[in-house]
Amino acid sequence: MSNTQSIILVVEDDNIVRMLIVDVLEESGFKVLEADGSEQALETLKDPALRIDLMMTDVGLPVMDGRELATHARLLRPDLPILFASGYAESIDVPADMHVIGKPFSIDQLRDKVTRILEN
């Protein structure tokens, strides 16, 4: 990534988990946009004025799960990198061009995973 600050959209319906992820990412130097579910995430993704460099989403979201959200996100932004967070990371099937991190994850694991995705 260039030296501009990367912008990450975090989609998580659990307020405490979302706040922790946002804190870690902001402390690591990223700018963070938040969504408490798929509907709010899609509204954010539809805004052409917003640059988003990565979407990190929980898999187990109500209404529309993370995989469905990713499908819709890629229709709006075909090159958007996507990182799924799941307590069942080893058992979820994600497309080869998307990424997954298992919950619970450490601060270092999250920071390292996000940095590697953004560098590619």
Buried (B, 14 or more C-beta within 10 A) or exposed (E): EEEEEBBBBBBBBEEEBBEBBBEBBEEBEBBBBBBBBBBBBBEBBEEEEEEBBBBBBBBBBEEBBBBEBBEBBBEBBEEBBBBBBBEEBEEBEBEEEBBBBBEEBEBEEBBBBBBEBBEE
